[in-house]
Amino acid sequence: MNRRMFLTATLAALPLSVSWAHNGIDHDAHHGGVVVPHKAIHFEAVALPAGGVQLYFSDKSGEPMPASTVKQVAAEIEYSGGKTETVDMAIDPTGVFWAGKSAPLTDAKAMLRVGFSFESAPVILEVSGAALIAAAKKPKKPAEKKIADQRP
């Protein structure tokens, strides 16, 4: 099944359900994007200022997960004028994240939709263009050491 068909079929089959109420769980964006939790994983979408989309995955505690944690990634950007751009996604050569080329995201009313398979179940998540644009403009925080790393 091609990625576009997978995304369309998954959108039709699943209601979007995103919950931000997790106790003691890391919701911080570590790559300059927007974090969306979904069950046992977190998904961070990054819209690069020069164009392109990157997707990172981590567990609930914020520990990075390899890109291969998810399968069949499909992404599209729906712009406010009705135009939809398909973003062909592939695992980065480092195996750390998924990446795809797109036009620079400047439309705050746009919507990034990402579909993927996690633990053999289809997942669809949406991130607003406004949130992605705002996240890209924020200065990145230096990496914080974990408490265990700070022990003598």
Buried (B, 14 or more C-beta within 10 A) or exposed (E): EEBBEBBBBBBEEEEEEEEEEEEEEBEEBBBBBBBBBBEEBBBBBBBBEEEBBBBBBBBBEBEBBEBEBBEBBBBBBBBEEEEEBBBEBEBEEEEBBBBBEBBEBEBEEBBBBBBBBBEEEBBBBBBBBBBBBEBBEEEEEEEEEEEEEEEE
